[in-house]
Amino acid sequence: MPAATRTGQVLGKAIQATEVIQGFLNVSKFLDEAQKKRAEEIIVACVKEAHFKVEEELFGKGKTLPDSDCEKPPTVKKKLAPTWARHLGKLKHAVAFECIQQGLAKEFPNNFAIEPRYRKEEFTNDLMLTDRWLGSKQPDIVLHFTRNATRIQCIYELKFPCGNEQGNPWSEEVQQQMALYSALGGECDPVIVTPQLELSRQP
């Protein structure tokens, strides 16, 4: 085989290898700021849609549960929780999760997880996915490195205030919950998402 031909083949393979590596680097990454903003837009839109869809189906168009009923037992056949507040929260989470799954899967299929459960490895302190409840944490939505849910980019926790409540979602209990999520690591601080305030970061 002529030397020029062999050289050409080697050079061709080198170029192909470089293209593969470059392609891997382009695909395997955290979302950039524009992509993260788009993902957040999808999450917020789904949270709002879930809130209004569930309220409308249960109480009628433009209506909501009176604040005074939030801690009362839900008057439905299939109760998901002992109070209206928790019952509605479960319904709205389910609707929002389905919407988020569809929306993010279209644009960022390898960079998100819904309700992943994490724990720290006892000896190395490495973050791991687990199905064990004891000592684990389960945030609602996680943006993460491509195809690697243990390399967290951002955590989003969905909150659905009951009735007309629109106050500060950062109660002491919620702050403690989000501090536990912060301990999991990540490129940004955990964010609360509500239909009223949209993205709410700790003050």
N, C-alpha and C positions, 0 to 999 in steps of 0.2 A: 504494500500500500504506500503510495507516495507520501512523503513527509508532510507536504502541504495539506493533504486530505486528513491525515491523522491530527494535525494541528487544528484544522477546522472543526473536527469532531470534538476534540477536547474543549476547544473554546465554546462550541455550541452547548456542551453539557454544563460547562461552568456558568454560562448565561442562564440556562434553564434552572440550575440549582439556585442561582441568585434570585431569579424570579420567584421560585417557590418560597425561599426564605422571606423575601420582601412581601409576598402575598400573605404568609403566615403572620408577619409582624403587623400588616394592615388589618387582618381579621381578628387576631388575638389581642384584645386590649380592653381597657375600660371605655365607656362611652365618653366622647368629647363633650364640651359644654353645650354645644348646639343639640347633640343627640340626647343628652341628659335632660335638657329643657323640654325637648319633644316628648320624652318618656314621661316627664312630670305632667305635661299637658294631658296626656292620655289618662294617667292615673286620676288627676283632678276631675276630668270630664266624666270618667266612669263613676267616681264617688258621688258627684252631683246627680248623675242619671239614676244611680241606684237609690239615692235618697228620695227623689221625686217620684220615681216609678213605684216604689213600695208604698209610700204615703198615699199616692193617688189610688192605687189598687185597693187599699184598705179603707181609706177615709173619704175618697172622692176628690175630684179635681180641685186644686187650690186649697185643700183642707189638710189639717195636721192634727195630731193627737194633742188634747189640752195638757198643759204642763202638770195639772193636778192629777192626771191619770197615769203619769209615767211610772210610778211605783206600784200601781195596781196590777192584779193578775190580768193577762190578756184574755179578751173574750173571743177566742177563736177555738176551733176544734183541735187543731194541732199546735199545742203550746211548745215553743222551743226554749222557753225560760220562764221563771216564775213571775217576772214583771214585764210590763209593756216595753220599758226602756231596753232591757236585755233581749227581749223577743225581737223587737225591731232592729236592734243592732246586728243580731245574727242573720236576719233576712237580708238586710242591706249589705252586709259583708259578702254573703253568697252571690248576690246579684253583681256587686262591684268586682269581685274576683273573676267572675265569668267574663265580664266586659274587659277587664284589664288583661286577662289571658289572651283574648282575641286581638285586642289592640296592640299589645307589645309583641305578640308572636309574629305579627305581620312585618314589623319594622326591626325589632331587636330580639330575634328568637333565641339567641344564645347568651343573652346578657341579663336575664331576670329570673327570679324564682318567686313563687307565691307560697307563703307559709312554710319556708324551709325550717327545719329544726336543727339547732346548733348546740354543740357542747365543746368545751375545751378538753383536749387530751390531758389526762392526769399528770403525766410525767414530763411531756414536752411542751405543754400548754398550747399546742397547735389547735387551730379551729377545725372541727370536724362536723360533717352531717351525721345525724343520728335519728333513730326512732325511739330513743329512750327519753321518757318524760323527766325523770329525776335529774335535777341539775342542768337541764337544758333550757334554751330560749327559742321562741318561735315568733319572729317578727312577721308582719303581714306581707310586705313587698320588699324584695331586695334586688337592687341593681348590682351586678357583679362582673368580674373579669370574664371574658369570653369562655364559655363552657367550664367555668370553675366557680361554683357558688360559694366556696370558702374564701375567696378573695373578694371581700365586700367593697363595693363602691359607696352605695348609699342605702339607708334603710328608711322605709316609709310605713308609718302606723296609721291605719284608718280609724277615725273616730266619728260616730254618728250621734250627736247630741239629741236628746229626746225633746219632742214638742218644739217650742219656739226658742229654746235655749241657744244663745249665741255668744256666751261668755268665753273667757280665756280657757282653752282646753288644757293648759299646763297646770293641772292640779298637783298637789304634793305626791299623790299616788302615781300619776302619769310621769312626773319627773323621775321618780324612782324606777319605773318601768323603762324609761328611755335611757337612764343611766346604765342599766343592765345591757341594753342594746349597744350603747357606746362602747362598752367593755369588749364587745365582739370584734371591734376594729372597724375600719372603713376609711374612705377618702373624705367623707363629709359627716357632719353630725346628723343623727336621726331626725326625721321630720314627721310632724303630725299632719294628716290630711283630713279636713272636714269639708262638708258641702257648703258651709257658710263662709269660712275663713280661707278655704283652699289650703295652700301650703303654709304651715305655721311652724316657725323655728323657735327654739327656746330663747326667751328674752334675756 
